[in-house]
Amino acid sequence: MSAQVGEYQHALAWNTANPLEVFVGNDSGLWRSTDAVGESGQVCSAADSSHFQNLNGSLGRWPRW
């Protein structure tokens, strides 16, 4: 939960040139991990947020004319 990644996952993809780069689509949008979500601590720990990059910043925005 500390990573704020939605709990219901709907899509999963990875970069074939770099299998450590994983993309996750869920109820809270689009997220990327560059370490294949390499968790080493407890599940739902505060360290989880370091494994995900929020790619939602410009999603759904229309260009301003």
Summary of the structure (lengths in Angstrom):
residues: 65
radius of gyration: 13.0
end to end distance: 37.4
largest distance: 47.3
contacts: 139
relative contact order: 0.26
helix: 9%
strand: 35%
